[in-house]
């Protein structure tokens, strides 16, 4: 049985405003403007850029200091 290959974010670089460059486990790179995605209880606080730039990578995806994250598959399909 072959192992299921799941996409994940392997690198992230803050560019400017609410835009980041993400690299995925298959080597694809995407530049994403996150501002239109910042809706709802966990994401509204990230409209404050001081909160937005407090991010890191967990094992699968980008995660902000407040615990907000987005599925890597969602980001990949943007």
KOLRO-619227 format. One record per residue: residue number from 1; residue in three letters; x, y, z of N, C-alpha, C in turn. Coordinates in nm, 4 decimals, decimal comma. Atoms other than C-alpha are relative to their C-alpha. Layout:
% residues N
ATOM num residuo   n_east  n_north     n_up  ca_east ca_north    ca_up   c_east  c_north     c_up
ATOM NUM     ALA        X        Y        Z        X        Y        Z        X        Y        Z
...
END
This chain:
% residues 78
ATOM num residuo   n_east  n_north     n_up  ca_east ca_north    ca_up   c_east  c_north     c_up
ATOM   1     UNK   0,0847  -0,1168   0,0000   0,0000   0,0000   0,0000   0,0899   0,1239   0,0000
ATOM   2     UNK  -0,0820  -0,1206   0,0064   0,1464   0,3371  -0,0983  -0,0466   0,1010   0,1046
ATOM   3     UNK   0,0307  -0,1011  -0,1005   0,1646   0,6189   0,1522  -0,0746   0,1164  -0,0640
ATOM   4     UNK   0,0774  -0,1140   0,0480  -0,0903   0,8962   0,1065   0,0850   0,1257   0,0111
ATOM   5     UNK  -0,0801  -0,1212   0,0017   0,0875   1,2158   0,0067  -0,0906   0,1212   0,0187
ATOM   6     UNK   0,0800  -0,1172  -0,0300  -0,0655   1,5224   0,1656   0,0819   0,1260  -0,0254
ATOM   7     UNK  -0,0671  -0,1268   0,0242   0,0188   1,8764   0,0639   0,0160   0,0728   0,1329
ATOM   8     UNK  -0,0212  -0,0803  -0,1196   0,1679   2,0967   0,3349   0,0830   0,1217  -0,0361
ATOM   9     UNK  -0,0806  -0,1198   0,0184   0,3250   2,4392   0,3626   0,1373  -0,0276   0,0620
ATOM  10     UNK  -0,1346   0,0282  -0,0499   0,7028   2,4020   0,3965   0,0825   0,1261   0,0249
ATOM  11     UNK  -0,0728  -0,1246  -0,0208   0,8146   2,7659   0,3872  -0,0960   0,1167  -0,0187
ATOM  12     UNK   0,0819  -0,1200   0,0126   0,6600   3,1088   0,4296   0,0905   0,1216   0,0148
ATOM  13     UNK  -0,0750  -0,1254  -0,0054   0,7993   3,4554   0,3681  -0,0988   0,1155  -0,0056
ATOM  14     UNK   0,0828  -0,1204  -0,0013   0,6249   3,7791   0,4641   0,0559   0,0956  -0,1041
ATOM  15     UNK  -0,0433  -0,0927   0,1039   0,6379   4,0201   0,1696  -0,0351   0,1436   0,0354
ATOM  16     UNK   0,0447  -0,1345  -0,0369   0,4304   4,3285   0,2535  -0,1490  -0,0026   0,0295
ATOM  17     UNK   0,1417  -0,0122  -0,0336   0,0934   4,4403   0,3860  -0,0532  -0,1335   0,0534
ATOM  18     UNK   0,0572   0,1294  -0,0423  -0,1028   4,1113   0,4058   0,0359  -0,1100  -0,0996
ATOM  19     UNK  -0,0426   0,0930   0,1047   0,0865   3,9272   0,1330   0,1210  -0,0811   0,0450
ATOM  20     UNK  -0,1089   0,0916  -0,0323   0,3085   3,6239   0,1837   0,0269  -0,0910  -0,1185
ATOM  21     UNK  -0,0366   0,1023   0,0977   0,4948   3,3818  -0,0375   0,0066  -0,1319   0,0757
ATOM  22     UNK   0,0018   0,1317  -0,0612   0,4230   3,0209   0,0524   0,0612  -0,1009  -0,0956
ATOM  23     UNK  -0,0494   0,1130   0,0780   0,6089   2,7142  -0,0654  -0,0631  -0,1257   0,0568
ATOM  24     UNK   0,0688   0,1228  -0,0384   0,4357   2,3780  -0,0609   0,0909  -0,1206  -0,0178
ATOM  25     UNK  -0,0823   0,1208  -0,0017   0,5694   2,0264  -0,0186   0,0297  -0,0573  -0,1380
ATOM  26     UNK  -0,0296   0,0466   0,1361   0,5535   1,9625  -0,3935   0,0860   0,1006  -0,0779
ATOM  27     UNK  -0,0864  -0,0987   0,0628   0,7735   2,2664  -0,4655  -0,0724   0,1202  -0,0586
ATOM  28     UNK   0,0774  -0,1116   0,0538   0,4918   2,4934  -0,5863   0,0100   0,1184   0,0960
ATOM  29     UNK  -0,0024  -0,1224  -0,0779   0,5223   2,8543  -0,4679  -0,1173   0,0871  -0,0424
ATOM  30     UNK   0,1129  -0,0886   0,0285   0,2304   3,0943  -0,4408   0,0146   0,1260   0,0829
ATOM  31     UNK   0,0067  -0,1271  -0,0703   0,2040   3,4589  -0,3484  -0,1473   0,0247   0,0302
ATOM  32     UNK   0,1394  -0,0083  -0,0421  -0,1147   3,5074  -0,1477  -0,0239   0,1291   0,0778
ATOM  33     UNK   0,0481  -0,1146  -0,0762  -0,2919   3,8232  -0,0323  -0,1043  -0,0534   0,0977
ATOM  34     UNK   0,0868   0,0580  -0,1016  -0,4513   3,7120   0,2939  -0,1130   0,0929   0,0435
ATOM  35     UNK   0,0986  -0,0945  -0,0529  -0,6540   4,0283   0,3585  -0,1447  -0,0416  -0,0271
ATOM  36     UNK   0,1393   0,0406   0,0238  -0,9724   3,9040   0,1851  -0,0440  -0,1230   0,0802
ATOM  37     UNK   0,0317   0,1211  -0,0758  -0,9529   3,5868   0,3973  -0,0191   0,0268   0,1483
ATOM  38     UNK   0,0017  -0,0314  -0,1430  -0,9450   3,7673   0,7321  -0,1405   0,0348   0,0471
ATOM  39     UNK   0,1393  -0,0140  -0,0438  -1,3068   3,7131   0,8343  -0,0275  -0,1017   0,1086
ATOM  40     UNK   0,0383   0,0934  -0,1058  -1,4561   3,5534   1,1402   0,0770   0,0239   0,1288
ATOM  41     UNK  -0,0487  -0,0188  -0,1361  -1,3738   3,5286   1,5091   0,1525  -0,0052   0,0134
ATOM  42     UNK  -0,1441   0,0166  -0,0159  -1,0143   3,4092   1,4755   0,0811   0,0861  -0,0958
ATOM  43     UNK  -0,0766  -0,0707   0,1025  -0,9144   3,6017   1,1647  -0,0144   0,1517   0,0046
ATOM  44     UNK   0,0187  -0,1450  -0,0091  -1,0597   3,9516   1,2315   0,1155   0,0692   0,0732
ATOM  45     UNK  -0,1117  -0,0665  -0,0685  -0,7830   4,0308   1,4856   0,1263   0,0122  -0,0860
ATOM  46     UNK  -0,1183  -0,0037   0,0855  -0,5274   3,9645   1,2113  -0,0028   0,1173  -0,0981
ATOM  47     UNK   0,0038  -0,1210   0,0818  -0,6454   4,2763   1,0267   0,0908   0,1078   0,0584
ATOM  48     UNK  -0,1035  -0,0833  -0,0608  -0,4165   4,4548   1,2728   0,1330  -0,0617  -0,0438
ATOM  49     UNK  -0,1218   0,0580   0,0587  -0,0870   4,4080   1,0905   0,0995  -0,0453   0,1060
ATOM  50     UNK  -0,0884   0,0462  -0,1078   0,1005   4,3803   1,4211  -0,0338  -0,1429   0,0418
ATOM  51     UNK   0,0414   0,1382  -0,0278  -0,1017   4,0630   1,4847   0,0292  -0,0899  -0,1199
ATOM  52     UNK  -0,0169   0,0803   0,1211  -0,0793   3,9454   1,1243   0,1431  -0,0516  -0,0158
ATOM  53     UNK  -0,1396   0,0408   0,0222   0,3006   3,9357   1,1203   0,0524  -0,0937   0,1083
ATOM  54     UNK  -0,0389   0,0960  -0,1036   0,3093   3,7120   1,4297  -0,0447  -0,1397  -0,0423
ATOM  55     UNK   0,0350   0,1301   0,0566   0,3076   3,3818   1,2437   0,1213  -0,0928   0,0018
ATOM  56     UNK  -0,1048   0,1002   0,0124   0,5067   3,0646   1,2080  -0,0552  -0,1200  -0,0726
ATOM  57     UNK   0,0437   0,1248   0,0634   0,4910   2,7198   1,0562  -0,0147  -0,1072   0,1060
ATOM  58     UNK   0,0101   0,1213  -0,0795   0,3534   2,4212   1,2374   0,0357  -0,1156  -0,0945
ATOM  59     UNK  -0,0405   0,1132   0,0844   0,3951   2,0730   1,0887  -0,0675   0,0015  -0,1373
ATOM  60     UNK   0,0770   0,0071   0,1243   0,1340   2,1327   0,8151  -0,0202   0,1320  -0,0730
ATOM  61     UNK   0,0442  -0,1247   0,0608   0,0594   2,4996   0,7567   0,0483   0,1198   0,0800
ATOM  62     UNK  -0,0299  -0,1237  -0,0719   0,1032   2,8605   0,8601  -0,0982   0,0143   0,1156
ATOM  63     UNK   0,0844  -0,0184  -0,1182  -0,0282   2,9428   1,2062   0,0376   0,1331   0,0650
ATOM  64     UNK  -0,0225  -0,1279  -0,0655  -0,0679   3,2796   1,3775   0,0041  -0,0187   0,1505
ATOM  65     UNK  -0,0177   0,0067  -0,1454   0,0072   3,3549   1,7426  -0,1315  -0,0213   0,0745
ATOM  66     UNK   0,1296   0,0185  -0,0663  -0,3663   3,3611   1,8249  -0,0604  -0,1382  -0,0245
ATOM  67     UNK   0,0467   0,1362   0,0252  -0,4004   3,0000   1,7047  -0,0726  -0,0176  -0,1320
ATOM  68     UNK   0,0675   0,0097   0,1302  -0,5660   3,0816   1,3698   0,0925  -0,0685  -0,1010
ATOM  69     UNK  -0,0755   0,0610   0,1095  -0,4568   2,8701   1,0750  -0,0947  -0,0285  -0,1154
ATOM  70     UNK   0,0778   0,0350   0,1196  -0,5716   2,7765   0,7258   0,0524  -0,1318  -0,0548
ATOM  71     UNK  -0,0386   0,1294   0,0537  -0,5721   2,4300   0,5741   0,0937   0,0176  -0,1197
ATOM  72     UNK  -0,0933  -0,0135   0,1119  -0,2784   2,3834   0,3363  -0,0658  -0,0256  -0,1353
ATOM  73     UNK   0,0693   0,0287   0,1261  -0,5114   2,2396   0,0710  -0,0782   0,1222  -0,0475
ATOM  74     UNK   0,0726  -0,1224   0,0324  -0,7227   2,5566   0,0856   0,0957   0,1027  -0,0593
ATOM  75     UNK  -0,0992  -0,0962   0,0471  -0,4149   2,7770   0,0447   0,0549  -0,0400  -0,1362
ATOM  76     UNK  -0,0554   0,0508   0,1262  -0,2809   2,5590  -0,2365  -0,0957   0,0265  -0,1170
ATOM  77     UNK   0,0999  -0,0174   0,1063  -0,6051   2,5934  -0,4310  -0,0389   0,1447  -0,0278
ATOM  78     UNK   0,0288  -0,1418   0,0271  -0,6173   2,9737  -0,4111   0,0637   0,0432  -0,1294
END
